[in-house]
Amino acid sequence: LESKEKIKSQVTINLKDDAVIEEYRVNGYLYMVKVTPAVGPAYYLVDNNGDGSLSVRKSEIDEVVVPQ
């Protein structure tokens, strides 16, 4: 499949004193945030349905969204 529209992906990493915050964007749209705290496991905030609301995932495989 050929598309004339180019997909631009971007990852922004913010280093804080108590966490590392990674923001994942496609064409400027924020779809996932990974938070890795200094203490404890990493967790994810994910926009599962494109409404701009981020919901919490506790692991990479928790509620995997299949591309459609």
Order of alpha helices (4+ residues) and beta strands (2+ residues): beta-beta-beta-beta-beta
